[in-house]
Structures are given as C-alpha cells and as structure tokens.
Amino acid sequence: MAGRVLRRAALVLLCWGLGLAPALALNAAPLDAELIRAAGLKPYPVPLKGPGFRLPDRKERLRSKTDYAGRVVLLNFWASWCPPCRKEFPSLERLQRRFSDAPFSVLAVTVADSPADVEGFLAGREPPFDVLIDTSEGTAKAYRAAGVPVTYLLDRQGRLLAGKAGELDWDSPAVVRLIQAAIEDR
C-alpha cells in the first residue's frame, strides 16, 4: 500500500513538472488500459486535468473547454494540409454520428490553418462536430500536441485518459467499445 502511494506521489510530481495538472480525485479509476491499447491509444496511468482553451469555431463563436463539461470528448488536433489528418477526418465524422445521442463530442482543433484553409478542405461539407481554429497554435502547445494528427480522449470531468499521435480509424469496433466504456464510466 505504501509503495503504491509513493509511486502515485512521484507520478503526480512528474506531471506537475511537465506542466500537466493531475486529476484531483485520488480514487478516480482510469478506464481499463487494455481496452485503451486495443483501440490504438496510449493510456495515461493517472487521469490528468486537461488545459483550458478558448478558440473560435468556423462561425467565429468562441468555444471553451467548459462548453463540453459533462461530455466525453475526443480532442483531435489536425491540419487541412496534413494527408493523414485528411484521411482520418471521415472516420471522426462517422464516430460522432454513431454517438450523436450520447454525451460525447468529437472536437476538431485545426492547427496553423486559416479559416479559408479549413473551409477549402471542408468544401461545403458540415461536419457533425465543432471545428475550432487555433491559428496561434497556443492550445496545441498547451496540450503538448507535437505535430498533427494528435488526439486525446477526455472523460466527463475534462481529464486526459489517453492519447494517440498519428492517424487512426476512429470508428473501428475497438474505438467504439472504448468510447462506449468512457461514456458509461461515471
């Protein structure tokens, strides 16, 4: 027991040193690591509080992390010029449609794109989720998203549960099982 407490304390100190605030709930049980790995993501040993943000959407309305409180969020950092991002975007759309009636949101944050670049990529298409524009790359830097695509799974309390650098088929059966488990986890 004492060893586990010491390991957790060391992890909390490491996370603080990296600039990531640890989850406040000490008894918060993360999702099953094997379920996360099976979906192609890297599980975090302790749920970490994700940084806040305030970014414009495509209609220039400001959105913040608190707008998604109480929802499981798949936070995807992408760019219109990125071939893997362009390839995975339709699977993000299908995943959101699959969970349209659930407390779940895909949130696509475009990095270093202008609004015109985003509209050019979408070509009149309306994704079923919010697309936010991070022209300064400040939010991507706060989340330590080096490159694109980078995606994080956040729980209903806005804590980071898992992450993935690189492309993924976001509506695969394994990811669907993971999202369903995250939604059911309270």
C-alpha atoms as one frame of an Amber mdcrd trajectory, in Angstrom:
protein
   0.000   0.000   0.000   2.739   2.478   0.973   4.619   1.662  -2.241   1.552
   2.426  -4.338   1.042   5.752  -2.564   4.700   6.672  -3.129   4.511   5.737
  -6.838   1.365   7.846  -7.226   3.004  10.796  -5.437   6.052  10.507  -7.711
   3.789  10.423 -10.783   1.873  13.481  -9.576   5.141  15.381  -9.061   6.358
  14.339 -12.507   3.094  15.511 -14.093   3.339  18.862 -12.311   6.911  19.177
 -13.566   5.701  18.578 -17.127   3.083  21.291 -16.700   0.146  18.908 -16.547
  -2.172  19.261 -13.558  -3.119  15.876 -12.071  -6.705  14.889 -11.548  -7.899
  15.912  -8.129  -9.919  12.790  -7.440  -7.486  10.346  -5.857  -9.910   7.467
  -6.154 -10.640   8.045  -9.857 -10.140   4.743 -11.630  -8.930   5.150 -15.214
 -10.514   3.124 -17.972  -9.082  -0.343 -18.500  -5.631   0.109 -20.027  -6.022
  -2.959 -22.246  -9.245  -1.559 -23.712  -7.423   1.694 -24.480  -4.442  -0.098
 -26.039  -6.718  -2.329 -28.107  -8.244   0.833 -29.595  -4.774   2.034 -30.636
  -4.296   4.724 -27.983  -1.745   5.106 -25.196  -3.362   5.031 -21.738  -2.221
   7.518 -19.099  -1.599   5.902 -15.701  -3.410   8.737 -13.915  -6.200  10.870
 -15.406  -4.719  14.346 -15.894  -6.652  17.597 -15.945  -6.500  18.933 -19.487
  -5.639  22.600 -20.039  -8.462  25.040 -20.668  -8.875  26.736 -24.027 -10.930
  29.427 -25.721 -10.995  29.242 -29.508 -13.260  30.430 -32.331 -15.319  27.946
 -34.289 -15.991  28.222 -38.023 -18.712  30.814 -37.392 -16.342  32.868 -35.187
 -18.179  31.944 -31.958 -15.773  31.463 -29.063 -15.818  27.991 -27.528 -14.120
  26.879 -24.341 -13.402  23.591 -22.656 -16.246  24.274 -20.209 -18.730  24.186
 -23.116 -18.115  20.426 -23.220 -18.346  19.763 -19.463 -20.130  16.510 -18.644
 -19.298  15.035 -22.053 -16.646  12.559 -23.109 -14.508  14.410 -25.660 -12.263
  13.099 -28.403  -9.989  16.113 -28.943  -8.311  15.911 -32.346  -5.554  18.317
 -33.405  -5.317  18.358 -37.205  -4.499  20.499 -40.242  -6.093  20.805 -43.663
  -2.735  20.292 -45.398  -1.923  17.066 -43.476  -2.562  13.880 -45.554  -3.111
  11.563 -42.517  -5.481  14.159 -40.999  -7.475  14.368 -44.212  -7.645  10.566
 -44.364  -8.914  10.091 -40.784 -11.400  13.000 -40.813 -14.296  10.949 -42.299
 -13.909   8.312 -39.557 -14.205  11.085 -36.932 -17.430  12.193 -38.621 -18.797
   8.634 -38.594 -17.838   8.190 -34.926 -19.678  11.377 -33.922 -22.771  10.322
 -35.880 -22.702   6.919 -34.177 -22.787   8.591 -30.726 -24.989  11.558 -31.689
 -27.462  10.867 -28.876 -24.801  10.267 -26.216 -22.850  12.693 -24.009 -19.926
  12.532 -26.427 -18.256  15.097 -28.675 -15.540  14.914 -31.242 -13.779  18.253
 -31.149 -11.522  19.001 -34.129  -8.958  21.733 -33.478  -7.206  22.836 -36.627
  -3.623  23.939 -36.048  -1.898  26.694 -38.052  -4.715  26.828 -40.625  -6.600
  29.922 -41.646 -10.401  29.851 -41.691 -10.186  29.881 -45.510  -7.948  26.781
 -45.457 -10.478  24.972 -43.264 -13.412  25.927 -45.492 -11.445  24.866 -48.568
 -10.837  21.436 -47.050 -14.465  21.014 -45.991 -15.723  22.142 -49.427 -19.208
  22.990 -48.168 -19.483  19.871 -46.008 -20.834  20.359 -42.456 -19.120  18.012
 -40.005 -21.354  16.769 -37.161 -18.977  18.269 -34.580 -17.341  21.585 -33.757
 -14.249  22.598 -35.693 -12.181  25.115 -33.748  -9.404  27.220 -35.240  -6.096
  27.511 -33.367  -4.160  29.882 -35.641  -1.670  30.749 -32.884  -1.119  27.064
 -32.004  -1.468  28.049 -28.331  -3.962  25.325 -27.478  -1.952  22.676 -29.326
   1.142  23.748 -27.358  -0.781  23.709 -24.061  -1.785  20.101 -24.796   1.769
  19.305 -25.933   0.463  18.184 -29.320   3.680  17.974 -31.310   2.677  17.625
 -34.933  -0.637  16.509 -36.383  -2.721  14.482 -36.091  -2.652  14.155 -32.314
  -5.778  13.048 -30.467  -6.718  12.864 -26.786  -9.590  11.146 -25.023 -11.025
  13.238 -22.181 -13.517  11.987 -19.599 -16.644  13.834 -18.446 -14.554  15.835
 -15.962 -12.203  17.040 -18.702  -9.330  14.784 -17.639  -6.963  13.250 -20.179
  -7.344   9.466 -20.197  -5.367   8.507 -23.296  -3.665   9.884 -26.371  -2.634
   8.991 -29.895  -0.064  10.581 -32.177  -0.772   9.700 -35.782  -3.661   8.536
 -37.878  -6.304   6.086 -36.683  -9.556   4.606 -37.956 -11.714   6.366 -35.351
 -14.871   4.376 -35.969 -13.257   0.944 -35.704 -15.024  -1.564 -33.405 -12.247
  -1.238 -30.789 -12.555   2.555 -30.652 -16.353   2.316 -30.497 -16.033  -0.033
 -27.487 -13.619   2.402 -25.825 -15.891   5.418 -26.362 -18.897   3.464 -25.076
 -16.954   2.474 -21.935 -15.841   6.086 -21.386 -19.443   7.288 -21.721 -20.671
   4.651 -19.242 -17.839   5.411 -16.765 -19.033   7.919 -14.218
